[in-house]
Amino acid sequence: MNQRPRLSIILPLFVIALIIIGGGIFIVNQKNKAAASPLSNSAGNDTSQTAITKPSVNNGVRLLTDQQIKERLPNLEKYSNNPKRIVVMENSFLGDVLALGLKPVGIADDDKPDSIITEFTQQISDYTSIGSRYQPSLEAIADLKPDLIIADEERHTVIAEELSRIAPSVVLKSRGESYVENIQTAQLVGHIVHQDQKMSQVINVHLQTMRGLRSQLAKTRLASQNVQFAIVSDKGMWLHGPSSYAGSLLSYLNIQSPIPKQMDVAYIATSLEQLLAADPDWLLIGRYNDHTLYDEWKSSPLFNQLTAVKKNQVIEVDPTYWALNRSMQSAEHMATELLQIAKRKGGESASMSSELSN
């Protein structure tokens, strides 16, 4: 008689306990699933990311992938796979085609053959000047009957259609480019002449050379000081900032700049007061004229306040290497020149580039 009441009480309690335990397990499982869900998604994202081709970094230089090259130059079939009559409208492109063993028939040399560096002229047997890079002669270009024209994005985009009516043309970045962009443009030039593999080999050899030069520079006094390159003319002085070719090359070589990297202007018009504010340890001067504004500054008391002046560390370098002929060939020359500068004693400030060229 007494067992029935007990069962009637215990059985509901047992059922309730099962419900509570089961519910608890369900909640815990749901929480675990919720917690596990983001990780699962993350794993899925990682899988998709690994499917994306990553840009190749060679000795600190981020190279373009094959896909990026094809995206920039999608219509390769319209360009000859064996161009014989190439016209280059910037010296940087001249360096690229010469590196592949091609000899252009027309060059925009500003009617100044001596503005082309020795490394290039040694490989050029004959060519026709098409005038200045700023205002090239379209008539002279057409007379050459080219099968490929390589023009500068900044200077020649406005005449790109006219150029394309003369011959298959491509507009690539040159003026204002950085050292890395110069290497990437070399990749594009190699692609447009159907010599990707050979250009890749050229770039690999160049970057190995630059790595060796960078290692040597790391052991010199330049590694702990800042260096500034500037162009001077009768009209003024322009500092080549961290985003410029010379500035970015110095950065690649782990040499500091007195100008903040955030400044993205390549060429900075500068007064003596602004130069004093930058106050570089070393000032490398590329002279465009015999008499420049910089020469007038020398009589100013402010000029003698410059650290580079006090330490006798103002060096004249050849602007054809440091500004006009942006190329792998110039980069190797400039890095070698920096090594020579680092070994110099105070007061030895002759033109370094001319010495290295001889």
PLY file of the C-alpha trace (Angstrom):
ply
format ascii 1.0
element vertex 358
property float x
property float y
property float z
element edge 357
property int vertex1
property int vertex2
end_header
0.00 0.00 0.00
2.90 2.47 0.85
4.96 1.77 -2.41
2.45 3.32 -4.86
2.67 6.85 -3.38
6.49 6.64 -3.42
6.56 5.55 -7.09
4.10 8.27 -8.00
6.51 10.79 -6.54
9.85 9.31 -7.68
8.86 8.62 -11.30
7.96 12.24 -12.20
11.10 13.45 -10.46
13.16 10.96 -12.48
11.56 12.13 -15.73
12.18 15.77 -14.84
15.81 14.96 -14.04
16.22 13.28 -17.43
14.73 16.30 -19.14
17.06 18.67 -17.30
20.15 16.54 -18.00
19.17 16.07 -21.64
18.53 19.77 -22.03
21.86 20.57 -20.46
23.66 18.25 -22.85
21.78 19.82 -25.80
22.72 23.33 -24.71
26.37 22.38 -24.24
26.40 20.75 -27.67
24.86 23.82 -29.24
27.44 26.05 -27.57
30.22 23.79 -28.78
28.81 23.90 -32.30
28.51 27.67 -32.11
32.05 27.91 -30.85
33.28 25.51 -33.51
31.46 27.28 -36.33
33.82 30.29 -36.72
36.85 28.02 -36.76
35.23 25.94 -39.49
34.57 29.07 -41.52
38.08 30.25 -40.90
39.47 26.97 -42.14
37.34 27.37 -45.24
38.70 30.84 -45.80
42.24 29.61 -45.40
41.60 27.00 -48.04
40.32 29.59 -50.45
43.28 31.86 -49.71
45.76 29.13 -50.50
44.13 28.88 -53.91
45.17 32.48 -54.66
48.54 32.81 -56.30
50.77 34.86 -54.06
53.15 37.43 -55.48
56.73 36.23 -55.57
59.26 38.07 -53.41
62.80 37.80 -54.70
65.53 39.31 -52.50
63.12 41.84 -51.05
61.46 42.80 -54.35
57.83 41.86 -54.87
57.57 40.65 -58.44
54.41 40.54 -60.53
52.71 37.18 -60.84
51.99 35.71 -64.27
48.34 36.52 -63.72
49.07 40.17 -62.89
51.23 40.48 -66.00
48.48 39.04 -68.19
45.92 41.37 -66.61
48.06 44.42 -67.38
48.88 43.26 -70.91
45.85 41.22 -72.01
46.29 41.44 -75.80
49.71 39.95 -76.29
48.75 38.48 -79.68
48.82 41.93 -81.29
52.54 42.32 -80.56
55.20 40.66 -82.70
56.88 37.69 -81.03
60.18 38.76 -82.58
60.25 42.58 -82.81
63.13 43.91 -84.88
62.38 47.64 -84.99
61.66 48.83 -81.47
61.31 52.49 -80.49
61.81 53.33 -76.80
60.63 56.66 -75.46
62.36 56.47 -72.05
65.87 55.36 -71.11
64.47 52.91 -68.55
62.89 50.93 -71.41
66.18 51.11 -73.28
67.85 49.30 -70.39
65.20 46.59 -70.44
65.40 45.79 -74.15
69.21 45.89 -74.12
69.20 43.45 -71.21
67.37 41.04 -73.53
69.87 41.52 -76.35
67.50 43.65 -78.44
68.74 46.86 -80.07
66.17 49.62 -80.59
66.16 51.59 -83.83
64.76 54.76 -82.23
65.41 56.38 -78.84
64.05 59.53 -77.21
67.43 60.84 -76.08
66.53 64.53 -75.71
68.94 65.10 -78.61
71.72 64.50 -76.10
73.43 61.18 -76.81
75.72 61.74 -73.84
72.69 61.57 -71.52
72.68 57.79 -72.10
74.88 55.86 -69.68
77.98 54.02 -70.82
76.48 50.61 -70.06
73.87 51.31 -72.76
75.98 53.06 -75.38
78.41 50.14 -75.38
75.60 47.95 -76.70
74.11 50.38 -79.21
75.73 50.35 -82.63
73.36 52.79 -84.29
70.03 54.43 -83.62
67.91 57.39 -84.63
66.99 60.08 -82.14
63.24 60.70 -82.07
63.73 63.93 -80.11
62.98 64.70 -76.51
61.08 62.53 -74.09
58.74 65.47 -73.47
57.98 66.19 -77.12
59.04 63.27 -79.30
58.78 63.63 -83.07
55.91 61.49 -84.34
57.17 61.98 -87.88
60.60 60.63 -86.95
58.98 57.66 -85.23
56.80 56.89 -88.27
59.80 57.14 -90.63
61.50 54.34 -88.71
58.60 51.97 -89.49
58.74 50.40 -86.03
57.10 47.10 -85.10
56.89 48.04 -81.41
56.77 51.37 -79.52
57.28 51.48 -75.74
56.08 54.78 -74.26
55.94 56.36 -70.80
52.65 56.44 -68.95
53.11 59.94 -67.53
54.56 61.66 -70.58
53.00 59.86 -73.54
49.50 58.70 -72.60
48.14 61.82 -74.34
49.61 60.66 -77.67
48.99 56.95 -77.16
46.36 56.77 -79.92
48.64 58.48 -82.41
51.43 56.08 -81.53
49.13 53.07 -81.95
48.30 54.26 -85.49
52.02 54.09 -86.31
52.75 50.67 -84.77
51.69 48.33 -81.95
52.34 50.42 -78.85
52.38 49.95 -75.11
52.39 52.61 -72.40
54.22 51.62 -69.19
55.29 53.46 -66.06
58.71 55.08 -66.09
58.83 58.67 -64.84
58.26 58.78 -61.08
58.60 55.03 -60.69
60.27 53.41 -57.70
63.04 50.83 -57.83
60.56 47.96 -57.35
58.23 49.38 -59.99
61.18 49.59 -62.37
61.80 45.86 -61.91
58.10 45.12 -62.41
58.10 47.17 -65.61
61.05 45.12 -66.83
58.83 42.07 -66.37
56.17 43.73 -68.55
58.72 44.62 -71.24
59.91 41.01 -71.23
56.32 39.89 -71.69
55.51 42.29 -74.53
58.49 41.00 -76.55
57.61 37.38 -75.68
60.73 36.82 -73.62
59.31 36.34 -70.10
61.69 33.57 -69.16
64.81 35.37 -70.31
63.78 38.55 -68.49
63.12 36.49 -65.36
66.68 35.19 -65.56
68.04 38.72 -66.05
66.12 39.96 -63.01
67.29 37.04 -60.87
70.94 37.72 -61.68
70.43 41.44 -61.00
68.77 40.86 -57.63
71.51 38.47 -56.56
74.05 41.17 -57.43
72.08 43.74 -55.47
71.85 41.44 -52.46
75.64 41.16 -52.40
76.07 44.92 -52.66
73.49 45.48 -49.93
75.35 43.11 -47.62
78.58 45.00 -48.22
76.91 48.35 -47.56
75.57 47.05 -44.24
79.17 46.92 -43.00
79.96 50.53 -43.89
79.33 53.81 -42.07
76.44 54.57 -44.45
74.41 51.90 -42.67
74.07 54.13 -39.61
73.67 57.49 -41.37
71.11 59.00 -43.72
71.72 59.88 -47.35
69.83 62.31 -49.60
70.08 62.62 -53.36
69.11 65.88 -55.07
69.09 67.26 -58.59
70.33 70.85 -58.98
69.98 73.19 -61.93
69.96 76.91 -62.62
66.26 76.84 -61.65
66.51 75.16 -58.26
67.01 71.99 -56.25
64.76 68.93 -56.15
65.17 66.34 -53.42
64.36 62.84 -54.65
62.06 61.56 -51.90
61.59 58.03 -50.54
59.08 57.17 -53.31
61.42 58.23 -56.13
63.69 55.81 -57.94
66.87 56.98 -56.17
65.11 57.32 -52.80
63.50 53.88 -52.96
66.77 52.31 -54.09
68.51 53.77 -51.02
65.71 52.32 -48.90
66.13 48.91 -50.59
69.82 49.10 -49.67
68.78 49.76 -46.04
70.16 53.30 -46.11
68.05 55.79 -44.20
66.42 58.90 -45.65
66.19 62.23 -43.78
62.71 62.63 -45.32
59.72 60.78 -43.79
58.64 57.75 -45.84
55.05 58.98 -45.67
55.90 61.72 -48.15
54.77 60.22 -51.44
55.95 63.05 -53.72
58.84 61.73 -55.80
60.54 65.03 -56.59
60.43 67.77 -53.94
61.26 71.35 -54.92
63.42 72.63 -52.07
64.65 75.91 -50.67
67.85 76.26 -48.64
65.75 76.54 -45.49
63.92 73.29 -46.34
67.22 71.57 -47.06
68.47 72.72 -43.67
65.33 71.28 -42.07
65.99 67.89 -43.70
69.70 68.22 -42.79
71.05 64.97 -44.30
74.26 63.37 -43.07
75.26 62.86 -46.69
74.10 65.01 -49.60
74.57 63.57 -53.09
74.25 66.19 -55.81
73.35 65.51 -59.44
74.21 68.62 -61.45
72.22 69.53 -64.58
74.03 72.81 -65.27
77.51 74.17 -64.71
76.11 76.99 -62.61
73.19 76.16 -60.36
71.14 77.71 -57.60
72.97 75.39 -55.23
76.22 77.20 -56.07
74.62 80.49 -55.03
73.52 78.99 -51.71
77.15 78.30 -50.80
77.66 81.96 -49.94
74.85 81.87 -47.40
75.70 81.41 -43.66
72.82 78.89 -43.52
74.59 76.64 -46.00
77.46 76.06 -43.59
74.99 74.89 -40.93
74.25 71.74 -42.94
75.63 68.59 -41.31
76.79 67.27 -44.68
78.74 70.49 -45.25
80.29 70.49 -41.76
81.44 66.87 -42.24
82.53 67.46 -45.83
80.04 64.85 -46.98
78.56 66.61 -50.01
79.34 64.44 -53.02
78.66 65.16 -56.68
77.34 62.14 -58.58
76.36 61.64 -62.20
72.64 62.42 -62.70
72.51 60.23 -65.80
72.73 57.25 -63.44
70.84 58.64 -60.47
67.93 60.25 -62.34
67.84 59.85 -66.14
68.55 56.18 -66.79
66.47 54.30 -64.21
67.32 50.66 -64.79
68.83 47.54 -63.32
72.15 48.62 -64.83
71.96 52.01 -63.10
70.95 50.44 -59.79
74.05 48.27 -59.74
76.20 51.28 -60.63
74.62 53.41 -57.89
75.06 50.73 -55.22
78.70 50.25 -56.25
79.17 54.01 -56.13
77.76 54.14 -52.60
80.34 51.58 -51.53
83.07 53.80 -52.96
81.61 56.84 -51.21
81.55 55.00 -47.90
85.27 54.26 -48.24
86.17 57.85 -49.03
87.77 60.17 -46.57
86.54 63.70 -45.99
87.40 66.17 -48.72
87.43 63.63 -51.53
84.38 64.83 -53.38
85.14 64.39 -57.08
82.47 63.06 -59.39
82.13 59.43 -58.41
80.06 58.26 -61.35
82.56 59.44 -63.93
85.30 57.56 -62.12
83.29 54.35 -62.07
82.39 54.64 -65.73
86.00 54.87 -66.84
0 1
1 2
2 3
3 4
4 5
5 6
6 7
7 8
8 9
9 10
10 11
11 12
12 13
13 14
14 15
15 16
16 17
17 18
18 19
19 20
20 21
21 22
22 23
23 24
24 25
25 26
26 27
27 28
28 29
29 30
30 31
31 32
32 33
33 34
34 35
35 36
36 37
37 38
38 39
39 40
40 41
41 42
42 43
43 44
44 45
45 46
46 47
47 48
48 49
49 50
50 51
51 52
52 53
53 54
54 55
55 56
56 57
57 58
58 59
59 60
60 61
61 62
62 63
63 64
64 65
65 66
66 67
67 68
68 69
69 70
70 71
71 72
72 73
73 74
74 75
75 76
76 77
77 78
78 79
79 80
80 81
81 82
82 83
83 84
84 85
85 86
86 87
87 88
88 89
89 90
90 91
91 92
92 93
93 94
94 95
95 96
96 97
97 98
98 99
99 100
100 101
101 102
102 103
103 104
104 105
105 106
106 107
107 108
108 109
109 110
110 111
111 112
112 113
113 114
114 115
115 116
116 117
117 118
118 119
119 120
120 121
121 122
122 123
123 124
124 125
125 126
126 127
127 128
128 129
129 130
130 131
131 132
132 133
133 134
134 135
135 136
136 137
137 138
138 139
139 140
140 141
141 142
142 143
143 144
144 145
145 146
146 147
147 148
148 149
149 150
150 151
151 152
152 153
153 154
154 155
155 156
156 157
157 158
158 159
159 160
160 161
161 162
162 163
163 164
164 165
165 166
166 167
167 168
168 169
169 170
170 171
171 172
172 173
173 174
174 175
175 176
176 177
177 178
178 179
179 180
180 181
181 182
182 183
183 184
184 185
185 186
186 187
187 188
188 189
189 190
190 191
191 192
192 193
193 194
194 195
195 196
196 197
197 198
198 199
199 200
200 201
201 202
202 203
203 204
204 205
205 206
206 207
207 208
208 209
209 210
210 211
211 212
212 213
213 214
214 215
215 216
216 217
217 218
218 219
219 220
220 221
221 222
222 223
223 224
224 225
225 226
226 227
227 228
228 229
229 230
230 231
231 232
232 233
233 234
234 235
235 236
236 237
237 238
238 239
239 240
240 241
241 242
242 243
243 244
244 245
245 246
246 247
247 248
248 249
249 250
250 251
251 252
252 253
253 254
254 255
255 256
256 257
257 258
258 259
259 260
260 261
261 262
262 263
263 264
264 265
265 266
266 267
267 268
268 269
269 270
270 271
271 272
272 273
273 274
274 275
275 276
276 277
277 278
278 279
279 280
280 281
281 282
282 283
283 284
284 285
285 286
286 287
287 288
288 289
289 290
290 291
291 292
292 293
293 294
294 295
295 296
296 297
297 298
298 299
299 300
300 301
301 302
302 303
303 304
304 305
305 306
306 307
307 308
308 309
309 310
310 311
311 312
312 313
313 314
314 315
315 316
316 317
317 318
318 319
319 320
320 321
321 322
322 323
323 324
324 325
325 326
326 327
327 328
328 329
329 330
330 331
331 332
332 333
333 334
334 335
335 336
336 337
337 338
338 339
339 340
340 341
341 342
342 343
343 344
344 345
345 346
346 347
347 348
348 349
349 350
350 351
351 352
352 353
353 354
354 355
355 356
356 357
